[in-house]
Amino acid sequence: MFQRNSAIRLAAVAAGFLVPTLAAKLARGSAGKAFRLASKKEPPKNPASADVPWRDAILWTLVSGVVGALARLLARRSLPLIGLPAEGHDLEDEKEGVLD
């Protein structure tokens, strides 16, 4: 499907990288709102800073990491369902006839 036009291939690969990244960013924003509601504090901008209490640093790192990773995973798993490659090598597999 994507092998005929290199501009379409490039756009598909770009979407395969951008969509999961945007999904993770949006999910982390939502996690930040949840953190504010639950703790009545702003999420730390730099959890590694000595000014951030260990509890807040660990909690924010866990929450933002898990939420971001799950959003990225869901986005990447959804891309092939709409005909976009989840990875650049997906296009190469299709080109070689591996994906039919």
N, C-alpha and C positions, 0 to 999 in steps of 0.2 A: 504494500500500500504506500509506504513512504519512500520506496526506492527510486521512484521515477523523477522526483523533483528535489534537488538538494536544498532549496529554500524551505520546502515543507519539512524535509528531514531535520534541518537545523531548528526550525520553529518547534517541532515535536520534541526534540532533545531538550531545548530550552524550557519548554513547558514541563517536561519530566523532572527538571531540576527546580524550577521556580515554584510550581504548585505545592510540593511538599514543604519547601522553605517558608512560603507564605502561610500555609496551614499551621506550621509550628509556631510562627510568630504570632498569629492570631490566637492560638491556644494559650501561649504564654501570657498574652495580654489578659485573657480571661482568667488565667491562674492568678495573675496579679490582683485582679478585682476580688477574687475569692480570698486571697491572702489578706487583703485589706479588711474585708468583712469579718473574717475569722479572728484576726489578731489585732484589729484596730490600729495597725501600723502599716507604713509603706514597705513594700518588699525591698530588700537591700539591693542597691545598684551593683555593689561589689561584695558578694558574700565572703570573699577571702580577706576583706579588710579587718584589721584588728579592732576597729570601732564597732563592728557588728557582733552581737552576742552569738555564741556557738549555736544555741538553740535556733535562732532565727536563720543563721547561715545554713545549717543543715536542713531545716524544714523547707526553706525556699529552694535550695539546690535540688532536693528530692522532688518537690512538687513541680517546679518548672521543668526539670529534666524529664520526668515521667510524662507529664502532660504534653510537652513538646515532641517527645519521641513517639508517643502514641498518635498524635495528630499527623506526624510525618509518615508513620507506617500506614495509617488509614488512607492518607492521600496517595501514597505510592501504590498501595494495593488496589486503589480505585482507578488509577490511570489506565491500565489495560482494558478495563471494562468499557471505557469510552473511546478506545482505539488509539491511545497515546502510549508511547513506550515508557516504562517505569525506569529504565536505565538505557544508556547509549548502546550497550551491547544487544539490547532487544531488537534494535534495528538491524544489526549485523546478522542475528539469528534469522530474522525474517528474510533478509536479503539472500541468505544461503539456503532458504527453504526449510529451515528447521521448524519454524512456526507455520503451521498450516491450518 
